[in-house]
Amino acid sequence: MLSQPISVSFDLGGNRIVTIETGKLARQADGAVTVRQGNCVLLATVVANKDPREGQDFFPLSVDYQEKFAAAGRIPGSFFKREARLNDYEILTSRLIDRALRPLFPEDYLCDVQVLVSLVSSDAEVMPDSLACLAASAALAVSDIPIKEIISEVRIGRINGEYIINPTRSQMAASEIEFIVAATEKNLMMVEGEAKECSEADLVKVLELAHDAIRIQIKAQAELRAKKGVTTMRDYKKPEQNEELKAKVYAFAKDRVYEISRKGSAKHERSDAYSALKDELIASLGEDITDLDKKLAKKYYEDLKWEVVRSMIIDDRFRLDGRKLDEVRPLAMEVDPLPTPHGSALFTRGETQSLTTVTFGTKLDDLLVESAAKSVDSKFYLHYNFPPFSTGEVKMMRGQSRREVGHGNLAMRSLKQMMPDSSNYAYTVRVVSDILESNGSSSMATVCAGSLALMDAGVPVPKHVSGVAMGLITREDGKYAILTDILGDEDHLGDMDFKVTGTRDGICGVQMDIKVDGLSMDVMREALEQARKGRLHILDAMYECIPAHRDDVKPHAPRMIKLIIDKEFIGAVIGPGGKVIQEIQRETGTTINIEEVGNTGEVSIFSADKASVDKAVAWVKGITAVPSIGEVYEGPVKGIKEFGAFVEFMPGKQGLLHISEISWKRLESMEGLFNEGDMVKVKLVGLDPKTGKFKLSRKVLMPRPEGARPREEGGEA
């Protein structure tokens, strides 16, 4: 009989118990655990090959997080009715796990490792992504796969000034910040999140509180590992080394690498020089060099570049392109470079360039964001494209990569902080960033170009948002260098990639990956302050380009107006079988969407022609307006009888204009007075107490002749 012999539990706070169990499920995996909070249950497994593949020279880690729809009692909506490729939410969660786990493995460990995390039971209030990295780390902890440390990950929110670890879905809806933080016992590893313009000091406090909570989770995993009896890590085959060859490589190339690195040249010029030197190096080793030694020589050459450039930056305070450590590359930007999109901008920073467009849509263009627990429509979304030509490469185009999803999400979360409230703003807005050049932080270029394009489109965003990518290089002797606006090469050789976005008043988004142990909070504060100065420098240039959003959308952009009506009028606007709303759309050429929200109805009217929108707005207002006695209206004559005319003084509402109310002069008949369709200005003077019909008067709007009796309310003159 199966059993669950090993488990540990800890309290997140507020008697929210999390339990980690192992030994019952997926027993053939190298490590398997379940993590449970409330009704939320995650199953995490990890398997690693015993030996690396022949010729393997990189660490092949794959991480997949997937939510089973059965976990929430749902059936997938796809044609095949089964879980298919990972959606964006699952990809983003997979990336959060991957980025935190990857630094845990030894640098010389090259065996394939596969981590799978599945949501198998869902809780409406528990957000599973904040437990996913805990589950993955625990699965590694109870295995013999060689990892250097145990980690965990938490989400932190702030509701009414109170910081909460792993808040519920309901709490997060009111949160001012949302950060997910991963860490080991001693060091931060990864940070990602968004905020409504929080300060740098607020972010530091978030990191400190999150780290305290993570230490409790690491202690629980260590306890589970001890109960499981895991005391040793498996041995593995180390990559072959040749110290004599390494010495030759360093002797031949070290000074030359430094010379190339010190020139302050452009990316491709520097890359060509490095490549030519590598060819010289291989040629110098002789024709009879083995394939293995040739491969090792190339590796040692890359290691040498890594060491030389890092030392140059720390000791000389000189960067690969010749900039100062806190200097932002030259900026160039323009709005409206494209004639047809509803908004567009071109942003260039050094050798990184984004062409970004904004497109307006209707409710029908909302993005469905679906997970096992819920499905919601998003009115603002951003797509980021990174074609191979942007780095001068040839690659197959096979749809968006996980990197593209992650970079686009960071930009979207940052710009979202300044977007108008969706309940009051009728448009669905799609932003698309196409990266045309890339040499460092195209995601930050996307934030800047996106902000410019939104302003150009006339979206009422109150402030610009910019972003800057920071780097950090450290050395064992305690020396370090913080770099503003890092290059692609500096990202590769650095110890930290830290992207910060925000306005002049605070931080809107953060994405950070740390590869070094022992990063102090003092260094973090210094990096944040340097990032703030870089962000403000870019913002100044953006405000010079376009200081505020345009007052109106472009002439060719669609017009949309949202009307809020009483719930009771929704049926009247739609009409029986949709007859009324279809007539309005047909006659005005507009697209109309009606949605019931609480006790009101939201009517969105959409058209590329302003006159059409105005006509439809007047029509809907007429249907939903409440007739007011004493108000003056104008409408067409709908019917003529011997006793008067019926006038449609409001859409769908007719009243009787009695023959006695047409003129102060007594009329003998209706003959020749009106034709059907004639527009008549009338005043609503009363309501027939017997029939409830509206009573209209035309004569009260005319000068009263001398001697004529005034009209008696409710009767005839």
Secondary structure, DSSP 4 states (H G I P E B T S, - for coil): -----EEEEEE-SSS-EEEEEESSS-TTSSEEEEEEETTEEEEEEEEE-SSPPTT--S--EEEEEEE-GGGGT----STT-S--S--HHHHHHHHHHHHHHGGGS-TT--S-EEEEEEEEE--SS--THHHHHHHHHHHHHTS-S--S---EEEEEEEETTEEEES--HHHHTT-SEEEEEEE-SS-EEEEEEEEEEE-HHHHHHHHHHHHHHHHHHHHHHHHHHHHHT---PPP-PPPP--HHHHHHHHHHHHHHHHHHHTT---HHHHHHHHHHHHHHHHHHT-TT--HHHHHHHHHHHHHHHHHHHHHIIIII---TTS--TTPPPPEEEEE--SSSSSEEEEEEETTEEEEEEEEEE-GGGPEEEE-SS-EEEESEEEEEE--GGGGT------S--HHHHHHHHHHHHHHHTTSPPTTT---EEEEEEEEEE-SS-HHHHHHHHHHHHHHHHT---SS--EEEEEEEEE-TTS-EEEEES--HHHHHHSSEEEEEEEETTEEEEEEEEE-SS---HHHHHHHHHHHHHHHHHHHHHHHHH-SS--SS--TTSPEEEEEEEEGGGHHHHH-GGGHHHHHHHHHH--EEEEEEETTEEEEEEEES-HHHHHHHHHHHHHHHPPP-TT-EEEEEEEEEETTEEEEEEETTEEEEEEGGGT-SS--S--TTT--TT-EEEEEEEEE-TTT--EEEESGGGSPPPTTPPPPPTTS--
